[in-house]
Amino acid sequence: MNNPILYILGNGFDLAHHLPSSYEDFHNWLVENGDVPFVDAFEKLYPNIIRGGKWCDIESALGSVKLEDAITFEKK
């Protein structure tokens, strides 16, 4: 095999190897790269997601969003 591929299964491998892949890191990256409107909208739509939160919190929030809430939010 000339080009081996590493498949990583499971959760926490990245953080255990000190890779900047937490939600906090992503949030900071968005802010540093000028995507503050997205961050503001996301945090208003999902107020229970706080910096320092975990990706699973975001996944759970996304799974429970109601379409009418998103539509109402967009119209504001």
N, C-alpha and C positions, 0 to 999 in steps of 0.2 A: 504494500500500500504506500504509494508515493506521497499522497496528500491526506494524511490522517485528519479525521474530524473528531473534535471533542464534543460530545453531547452531555449537557449538564441537566440532570433531572432532580427536581426537588427545589426546596426553598432555602435561602440563606447562604448558598455557596458564595455568591458575590460579596455579601457583607462579611462573611468569614474571611475573605481574602482582601478586605479593606478596599473594595471597589466603591466609588461614589455612586451608588445606584439606589439609595433610599428615596422615599418620597421627598424628604427634606432637600436632598441633593437636586432632585428634579425641579422642585419649586424654585430653589435658588438659581438654577440654570435658566429657567423661564424668565425670571426677573432680570438676571444679568444680560439676557439676550433680547430684552425689550418686549416681552410678551406679557406685560402687566395687565392689559385688558382681559386676557384669557384667565390669568390667575384671579383677578378680582371677580370675574363672572363665575368661575368655578367655586370660589370660596363663598359667594353669595348663594349659589344654588345648593351647595353642600356645606352648610355652616358647621356641621359636626366634624368635618375633616379639618384637622389642625396640623400646622407644621409640626413635624416630629411624629406624625401619624405613620401608619404602616400602609403598604400597598393594599393589603387585604381589606383595610377600612374603605379605601377608595373603590375597590372592586365590589364590596357589599353595597356601598352607596349607589354606584352605577346600576347595580342590579335591582335596586328598589325605587328608582326614579319613576315618577308618574308622568305620563306624556302631557297631561294638562298643566302640571307644575312647570315643565320645561317651556311650554307654549306661553303660559302666563308670564314667566320670567323673561322670555325674549321680547315680549311686548312692552315691558317696563322701560 
